[in-house]
């Protein structure tokens, strides 16, 4: 790969350093006192002389061909000198170009989650060459738990492309290259291909390698999250839970796996895994500006403090942790939260195991349950005593 003028690499400044580097890469026998002359074979089979002048990182060599500098993996360069082809190099040669992909979403449900960020990293001969990063405006506000995890807020997504605009750009970048990703086959691809179906475009069906499945087959770890794999394989980790940052970390993990455990790397088509996604949901209407303003204006629980220090312990809200969801009809969110606090209740922003009451606004559609309602129902099924109230029931309780 031809390198740019500002490409970071280390030059071997002296003949002694060039000789030592050539021996380290296995390009010159240990007994030689001068670097062995090298050749480079291009894609058409043409042979030209080249000179080892430095390294990028690890086992990536910088060679000079004519007046241009190129980067190449040392194993590939060694093969060009006529040495026996190693299994490692064979595996690299079958995937000279691949694309690492990752998405950030509004949830973990593969049948309903919306994509809020695309990330992709093109890799050639083990080295990143192109990057793709794009935020996507969803049809509803980002759940607080997702915003906290990713750092992606509604303000950041305002004015960003819709999925109908962002998806074609992402697919154009990925093309037909082989795909690499962390939990790619069970999460990212099912969601991406579900969205492709919703948008009426062909799904991704390139050969795939899932670093999560590969790591499970060759490493013995207590957990296989991306951060755990990066730590176990001693590779740097970029910004976590942002699409492009996770792509960069996944690339390093994949290269470490293919170097240390080449026999464990498996490539497969995603077809069998696409069917694991939940059946496509009904089209989701985009929120109106009024609805978005309402959700964004809802006060945080920590902003509400009681206006009195005198409480009635017999009041049904006393000591209860309360969460609002949907749009209230007869009072504002702030008024409702203030009245909860003044009765000795505790306001909270999200449904957890500690939630006592979930209050559903009367302006909410009964046909479309909010994420908070679904989460509360899930907890109730697991035996956690959360009570779901209508706005009318809440008012009677007050």
N, C-alpha and C positions, 0 to 999 in steps of 0.2 A: 504494500500500500504506500503510495506517495504521501509524504508528510508535509504539512504546512510549515512555513518559516518559524512560527512561534510554538511549534510542537515541543513539549518538554521531553528532553532526553539527555543522557550523559555521554559526552564524547571521550573516547580513549585517546588522550593527548600524546602519549609516548609510544614508541615501538614496543617497549616492555609491557605496557598496559594492553596494547592490542594483542600481543602474543598470549598474555594471561587470559584475556577474555575469549580468544579463539579456542584455547584449550578447555576453558570452562564450558563452552558451548559444544565441545566435542567436534570442533571443526578442524583442529590441528592435533596430531598425535603428541603425547606428553614428552616424547624424546626430542621433538623439533626445537630448534633455537630461533626459527623465524616462522611467522604465520604462513600457513599453507595457502597458496593461491585458490581463490574461490570462483565459482561460476553461479549464474542465476538462470533458471529456466522459466520463461514466461508462459502464459496460458496457451500460446500457439506452439510451444515446444522449442522456440528459439533459445539459443544459449549465448549469454554475454558474460564477460568478466565482471566481477564486483569486488568490493573491498569492505571488510568489516571495520566500521569506524566508531561504534559505540553501542549502547544499549538503551532501551526505553525503560523497562522495568522487568523484573523476573527474568524469564528466558526469551524476551523479545529483543531481537538484534536490530541495529540500525546499519544498513549497508548503503554504499555509494555506487550507483550505476551511472556512468557518464558524469553529468553535472547535477544529478538529482539524488536525493536521499529517500530511502524507503525503509519501512519497518516490516519485519517478518519474524515469525516464530523460529527459534534456533533449530528445532527439530525438523521443520520444513526445509530450512536452508541446508541442514546436514543431509537430508534425503537427496537434494539436488546435486550433492557431490558424489553420488553413486553409492552411498552407504545403504545397507539393508534397511528396508522400510519397517519401522516399528509399528506395533499395534496402536500406540498412542497417536502417531502421525496419521495412520490410516483413518482413525476416527475423526481427527481434525479435518483431514482432507475431504471427507464426505460431507462436512458441514462448514465450508469456508465462509459462508455468510449465513447469519441467522438474526432474528429480531427478538429481543426481550420485551415482553409487554406486561402492563399492570394497569389496573383501574382502581379508583376510589369510588365508593357507592354510598347511597343513603341508608343502607342496611345490609343484612346478611341473607335475606330471603331471595333466592335466585329467581323466583317467579315474579317478584314485584320491585326489587331494588332498582333505583335509578342510578345511572352513571353520572358522577359529578366531576371526574377528571380522568383523562387518558394519558398514559405515558408509554413511550416506546424507545428502544435503544437499538440501533443497527450495529451489528458486530461483524467485522471481517477479519478472519485469521486471528481471532481472539482479542482484537482491539476495537473499541467503540469508534465509529466513524460519523454517525449522525444521531441526532436526538429529536424527539417529538414530545411536546407537552402542551395540553390544552384543557382548560377548565370548561365545564358544561353547565348551563343553567337548567336545573330540574324543574318539574312542574309544581313542586311544593317546597316549603321551607326545609332546610337541612335539619334533621333531628339533632337536638343538643348533644347526644352521646357521640354522634358522628362528627359534629363540629369540634368537639373536644378532642377526639382521637386524631383527626386529620389536620385540624387547624383551618379547615376550609369553612368559611362562614357565608351566610346569605349575602352579605355586603360584597364579598369577593366574587360571588357568582352573578350578581346583578349586571346585566348587559352582556354577559358571555354568550357564546353561540348555543342554540338549542341542540338537542341530540340529533335532529334531522340535518343540522349543518355540521356538527362536529364528527359524526360517525363516518361520513364519506372521506373526510380529511384523514382520519385515523386509518381507515382501510386502505387508502391510497398510499400512505407511508409504509404500512406493513407489507402490502403486495402479496406475493406468493412465497415469501421467504419462510423457512422453517421457524417455528416459534418456541421460545423458552420462557418459562414463568414459574413462580412459586405458587403452588396450589392451583395451577393453571387449568387442569382438566376438570376439577370439581367445583371451581368457583368462577374465575374470570371468563373462561370460554363459554360456559352455559349462559352467563348473563349477557355477554357480548352477542352471542348467536341468537339469544331470545330477542334482543333489541334489533338485530339485523332482520329477523323475521317480522317484527312489528313495523319496521321501516321499509319492508319490501325489497331488501337487498340480499344477495347470496351470503351465507354464513362463512366464517373462516374454517377452512378444512385442510390447512397445511399440516405437515408433519410437526409433532409437538414433543417437547421434553419437559416434564414437570420436575423441578428440583426437589419438591417435597417428597414425591414418590421415589426419586433416585436416592435421596438421603436416607429414607427409611430402609432401603434395601441394602445399604452398605455401612451405615453409621449406627451406633448404639447410644442414643441420647435420651434424656428424660423428656425432651420436647423438641419439636421440629419446626417451630416458627422461624421466620427468616432471620430474626436477630440471633436466635440460638445457633442456627447453621453458620452464620457469619462468625460468631465467636468460636465455634468448634473448629472451623476451618482456618481461623486466624486471618480473615480478610476484613478490610475496612468496611464500615457501614455508612451509607449516605443517609440523608434525611428519611426517617421512618414514616410510614403511613402517608407519604406523598408519592404519586404514581411514578414520576421519573426517578426519584431517589431510590425507591424500591427496585426499579429496573436496574439501576447501577449496582446495587448490592446483590441482586439476583445474578447479574452477569459475573461478578467476582466469585460468587458461590458456585455457579455452574462451571466456570473455568477451573476452579479448585477441585471440583468433583471429577471432571473429565481427565484431569491430570493425575489425581491420586487413585481414582476408582473407575478407570475407563470401561471395564467390563460391566459395571452397574448402570451405565447410561443407556436408556432405552428411548427410542423414538416411536411414536404411535399417532394414528389419526384420531381426531376428537369425536368422531361420529358416535361411538358407543357412549361417550360421556354426555353428549348433548341431550340425550333423552332423560338424563337425571334431573334436568331443570323442571320446575313446576310448570303446569300448563299455563299458557300465556294468559295474563289477566286482561280484563277489559281496558280499553284505552283510557288513560288518565287525563282528565281535563287540566289544563294549565291554570294555576291560581291567578285570581285577578289582583290588580294593584291594591285594591281595598283589603283583600284577604291577607296579602303579604304584609301590608302596613299593620294590620291587626296583630299578626303573629310576632312581628318584629317589635311592636310596642308593648307586648306583655311584659310586665315588670319581673325582675328576678326575685326569687324568694328572699334573698338576703337583703333586698331593699325595703322589705316590709317589716316594720316594728310595731308592737302594740301601742295603742294610744292610752292605755290604762294599765295599771299594775294590779287591779282588782278583778279576779276571775271567779266564776262560779264553777267549782269542780263537778257539779252535777250536770253542767251543760253537755249535750252530746258531742260537741266539737272539742271540748277541753282535752288537751293532751293528744289529740289525733293529728297525724301527719296527713295533710291534704294536698292533692295535685289537681290542677285544672287542665281540661283538654277541650278542644273545639271552641266555638264562638258563643259566649253568653248573650242572652237576649235582653234580660231585664236589668242588668247592671254591668259595669265595666269589670274587666279582670282585676284592676287595681282595687276597686271597691270590694269585690268578693274576697280578695286576699286580705284586705284590711279587716274585714268583718271576721274572718277566720282567726286572725291574730288577736283581735280584741275579745274573742271568746275563749282565748287560751289555747287555740289550735296552732299547729305548726305548718307553715307553707313549705312546699318542696317543688322543684322544677321538673323532676323526672320520677317515673314510677320505679320503685325498688321494692325489695322484700320488707322494708320498714314502712311502706305506704299503708295507711289505714283506709282512706277514702279517695276515690277518683271521681271528680265531678265533671260530668259531660254537659257542655253548653247546649241550650235548646236550639241554637242555630245550626247544629251539626246534622248532617244527613244520616239517618239511621242505616242507610244502605252502604255507607262507607265508614268503616271503623278506623279511628286514628291509630297510630302506632302505640300510643299510650294505652288505649283500650285493649289492643291485642296483647300487649305485654302484661297488663293486669289480668286478663283472662288466662293467659299462660300460667301466671303465678297461682291463680285460684285453682286451676287444674292440678297444680302440684301441692295443694293443701295450704297455701298461704292465705290468711283471712283478709283479703282486700275486698272492700265493698264499693261497687260502682253505683253512683247516684245520678239521677237526672237533675237538670237545673231546678225543676219544680220540687223534687224531694229535698234538695239542698236548701231551697228557700224556706220550706216548712221546718227544716231542722234549725235554721237561724231563728 
